[in-house]
Amino acid sequence: MLCGGAATHGLRLNNGASLCASCFEALSLIHYPEQYERLRRAYVVDCESRSLARKALIGASRSRIVAEWLYVAVGISLLLCILNIAFTLLAASLLVAAVVASRMYAVLLENWDSHYPLPEKPLLRHFHDPLAELSENDQKLLVVFNHWPGYPPFWNYLREFVLERDSRRCQVTGCPSRLELHIHHKLSVSSGGQHVPNNLVSLCDFHHALEPANGHSRIWGRIRSRYSTLVRGHKRRNAAATGSHFVTTHLRRLELVSVEELERIANFHGFACPICRGELDITVDSNSNRVSCRCRECSSCVTGPQQLAEETGPKIAQMVTITKCPGCSGPRWDMLATRTDLNWSEWSGRNASEQRQEYRARLIDDRSKPTCPICGSEMRLVRPRLAVRWKAFWGCPKYWTNSCPGKLPYLER
């Protein structure tokens, strides 16, 4: 891949190219692009040189050696005080001398550190940093790293980069999980997916386990909490008869979602009615384990089963309008034995045309607009935006030009 030779053995990349043993050995020492790699190595050499010089100074310091022997003599003198109290004066004098020698040693180190400070760490940029300057050789190395079998050498940096980009939250809209985040390849590595930020997304362990990839099977056995347990498909021996039977992949729910959790999810993502973009009232019937979402404006609603927060939140997000924090990934329910999206009803209520007709009926004719009590200008109607809790009012149009504070209340018909 790099040297162009015919390698008999080496590392095979995901794109079918090969990396010989000598190129792999040289590549294992590279952490940054060529320009920044030189700065990193020079910084490492400067730090190591300063450390060796400081150790040599400490080892050759006479004041340090004298202080250590004086402290030993102080200890011996204190033991001899048991035999004769006169050794107390000797111990005190030796202690003063030891303190003076220690202070001389400390001043020596302070002067040396001031003359030879720590090297300034250079600004280093990784291969996937958008501000990094890449040479032609760096472009070749980046192709190798992007098709690296398994995790690339700088995976920790790439993982942190993706987590910061995704605000450290699961990118499935409506999912409340912020812990145990995994980095998922949208196009799997086995299918030719690359280790690039555009192909990576942050998912919680629950939604990462639902991705149909062979390498994700190891996640299923680790998801055991007080809320749920994921069980993958397996063979189980029959208890009453001989033989075995196959247990399909399923989810064992231990604690269902509550109203408080759904309200936090709705406030974070900004759930709104898909018909009129009005606010939603979410309720949970604990007797029938049903969740209901009803619009305050048009009274349209939808109902569904009460399940986990990682299930109910994303399902509601698929049917409502998102106004604040949309994710960049969708949940995959096909890994579970029962598809959760088949148990929800359709939105029922007045359609959009009826809403528009009602809105037009409530509009005030231009001829009925009041005038400003201060400047006499024709006032305009100011309506609040979605999810803002103040009422509509008549405002003076000269507020932004002349700071006219004219204002009148508006009464809905």
N, C-alpha and C positions, 0 to 999 in steps of 0.2 A: 504493500500500500504506500509506503514512504520511499524505500530505496529502489523499488522497481525491479528487484532481483527475483529469481525463481526460488522461493523458500520451500524446503521439503517439510518443515514442521514449524509451527508457530501458533498464533492466536487468530481464530477465524471470527470476523466481524459479522454483524447482523445483515449487512448488505451483500454478503458473499465474498468480500475482499479478505485478504490474509495479511497478517502482520508477523514478520519474521522475528526470531529470537533477539537479534541485535537491535532492531528497531523498537521492540517491546522494552528492552532494557534501557534504552535511551529515553523512551517515552515515560517510563515509570518515575523519572526524576523531574519531570516537568509538571508544574502546578499552575502556572500563569502563562499568558502570551509572551512572546519573545522579548518584547520591550520591557515588560514588567517583571519577567523572570530574571533578567540581569540585575534589576534593582533589588529584587528579593534576595538573590544570592550575595550581592555586595553587602546588604544589610545583615545577613546571617554571618558573614565573615567578620564584619566590624564588631558585631555583638560578641562573637566568640573570642576575637582578639582582645577586646576590652576585658572580658571575663578572665582570660588567662593572665593578662597583665595585673589585674587587681589581686588575683590569687597569689601571684609572685610577690607583690608588694606586701601582702598580709603575711606570707611565710617568712620574708626577710626583715620584718619590722622588729627592731630591738625593744621598743617600748612595749609591744605586745608580749614578748617573751619575758621581759622583766616583770610586767604586771602579773602574768600567770604564776611565776615563781614567788612573788611577794604574797599573793593570795594563799599559796600553799604554806608559806612561812607563817602567815596569820593564823591559819588553822592549827598548825603545830603549836604555836604560842598559846592559843586558847586551851589546848589540851594540857599544856604544862602549867597553866594557872591553877590546876587542881593541886599540884605539889607546892607551888610557891606563888603568892599573890603578886610578887614583883614582876612576874611575866606579863601582867596586864598592861604595864607601861610599854613593854616591848611589842605586844600585839597591837596596841593603839598606834605606835609609831610606824610599824610595818603596814598597817591598814591605810594610814595617811599616804605613805609612799606608794602603795598599790593604786590608790585612787588617783594620785598625780600621774602615774605611769599610764593608767587607763585613759585619763583625759588627754594626754599627749598622743596616744594611739588614735583616739577618736578625732582629734584635730587633724592628724596626718591623713586619715581617710577622707575627712570632709574637704581638705584642700585638694587632694587627688581627684575626688569626684567632681569638684568645681572646675578643675583644669581639663578633665577628661569626662565630660558628661555622656549619658547614654546616646547612642546614635539615633537620629530622628527616623522614625518608621516611614518608609515611602508610601505613596498612594498606589495601591495595587488593585487592578481590575481583572476580573475573571473573563473567561472566553465568552460567556453569554451576557456580560455587562453591555448595555447598549452604548455606553460611552467609551468602551475599550477600542483601542486602535490595533487592528489585526493586520499582520503582514501576510504575504503570500504563503509562507510556510505555516503560519498560524491557521490559515484557512484549511490547509491539508490536515493539520492536527485536529481541528474542530470537527472535520468529517469523521475522523477516527473515533473521537470521543462521543459524537452523536450516535454512532452505530456500535458502541461498545457492548459486548455481551454481558448482560447483568448491569450492575450499577457502575457508572463511570467513576474515575478517580476523584472528581470534585463533586460527588453527589451531595455531600453535606451542604456545600454552598448553594447548589441548585435547589435543594429542598427548602432551605431558608428563603431563597429568592422567591419561590412559588408561594410559600406560606405568607410572606409579607405582601405579595401582590394580591392574594386572596383574603387579606385582612384576618388571617388565622381563623377562618371559619369554614365549615362544610359548604361547598358550592351548590348543593342541592337546595333549591328555593323552598323555604319552609322548614328546613331541618334545624333544630335548636342546638345541635352538637357543636361544641367548641374545643373539646378535648379528644385525645386519641385520634389525631388527624393523620391520614396517610396521603402520600403523593401517588396519584393514579395516572397511568398512561392512557390517554383517550384512544389512541391506536396502539395496540399491544406491541411489545418488542418483537414477539414471534411473528407478527404480521408486517414487520418493517417499520414500526413506530420508532421515532428518534427520541433521544434524551434532550429535548429542547423545551423551553417554557411554554410555547404554544401548544405542545402536545401533553402538557402536564396540568393537573387540576387537583385541588385539595378536597378530599372526601373524608368523612368520618368512617370509623371502622365498620359501622352497620351498612352504609351504602357502598363502601368499598367491597364488602363481602358479596354484595348482590351483583357485582360485575361478572359476567360469564367468561372468566379466564382461568386457565388451569393453574396458574401460579397463585391465584387468590384463594385456593381451597384451604390453605394453612390458616387463613384469618378466621374461618368459621369456628374452629375449636377454641379460639381465645375470647370470643364474645360471650361472656357469662357475667351478668350483673344482676342487681336487684330488680331491674326492669324486664329483662328478656334473656333468652338463650337461643342462639341460632344452632340448628341441627342440620347438618348436611345429609344427603342421601347415603344410606348404608344398608348392609344386609344384617338381619337380626334373626337369631335362632328362635324357632317356635317353642313356646313354653309347654303347651299341652300336647303337641304332636311332634313327630320327627320332621326334619327339614328346616328351612328358613324362609323368610319373606323379606321383600325389599321395602325399606322405610323411605318415603320420599322426603325431599328437602322441605323443611317446615320451620316455623318460628314459634317458640314457646313463650307466650307473653305472661309475665309475672305481675307487672304493675302498669296500668293503662294511663293514658294521658289525662291531665286534669284541665279544668277551665283556666286556671291561672297560667299554665304552660302555654295553652293555645292563645291566650290574650297577649302574652309576651312575644310569641312568634308573630302574631298579627300586627302588633305595634312595631316590631323590628323591620318586617318586610313591607309594611304598609298595605295590608289587605283592603281591597275596595270592591264594591259590587261591580260585576262585569257589564251590567246593563246601564246603570246611572252613575257609577263611581261613588256611590254613597257609602257611609260607614256601616260596618257589619256588627251584629250582636251574635256572639258565639255562646251556645249553651250546651251542657252535657246532661243527659238523662241517665243517672246511675242505675236505675231499675232495668231499663232496656239496653243500656250501653250504646246509646246513639248520640251522635254529635249533630247539632243543627246550627246552620249559619243563615241569619236572616238580615236583609237590608233594612235600615231604618227609614230610607226614603221611599222606595218602591215596594217594600214588603215582599220581595222575591226571596226565596230560600232554597236551601239544598241540605240534605241529611245524609249521614253515613255512619259506619260503625266506629265505636270508640276503641282505638287501638293504641299502639305506641306513639309517642311524640314524633319519632323519626318516620312513622308511616302517615299519621293523620295530618301533620303539618304540611309535608310536600304534596299530599293529595288535594288539600284545600287550595294550595298555591297553584296547582294546575288548572283550577276552575275559576279563580278570582282574578282580579286585576292587581298587579304588583306596582306600587308607586314609589318605593324607597330603595330596597336593596335586593335586586334580582340576582340570582345565582347564574352560573355558566354551565351547569350540568343538570341532567335529569335523572330521576331514580329509575332503577331497573328492578321491576318486581317479578320478572320471569324466572328468577332463581328460587323463588318461594313456591310452595305447593299450591297456594291459593292466591290468585291475583287480586290485590286489594282494590284496584280501580274498577272492578265490576260490581262492587257493593254500594256504590254511591248513586244517589238519584240525580236527575237533571235539574237545572235551575228552573224554578217555576215562579211565575209572576207576570206583571205587565211587560210588554215588549218595549223596544226602544222607540217605536213610532208613537205609542201612547204617551211615553214620557215626554217626547218632544212637543206633542200637542198640548199636554198639561203645562209645560214650561212656557209655550207661546201664550196660553190663556192667562198666565200670571204676569206677563210682561206689561209694563205701564206705557201708555201712549206718550209720545213726545210732548203732546200738548198739555199733559197733566204734570209735567216736571215743575217742581217748586223753584222759587228764586232764592238766592242767598240773602239771609236777613242782614248781612253786613255790607256786601258790595253790590248786591242786586243782580249778580250773574246767574244764568240758568244752571241749576245744579245737575249733577250726574249721579247715577246709582252705582254704589261701590259694593260689590258682593265678595264674601270671603272665599278663599280657596278651599280645596278639599282638606279635610281633617283639621281645619282651623276653627276655633270655638269663639268667634265673634260674629255678631249679627250684621246684616246688610244695613246701610245707611245712605242718606243723601249727603254728598260732599261737594264743596265748592271746587270748580275746575281751576281756579286761580291759586289753589293751595301750593302747587309746586313752583309757581312763578312769583307770586306776591305774598306767599305764606298766609293767605286768608284762612282763618280758622272756622269758616262757616260750616255748620253741620246740623242736619235735621234727622229725626228718626224715620225709619221706613217701616210701614206696616204691610205685611203680606195680605193679599186678597183671599 
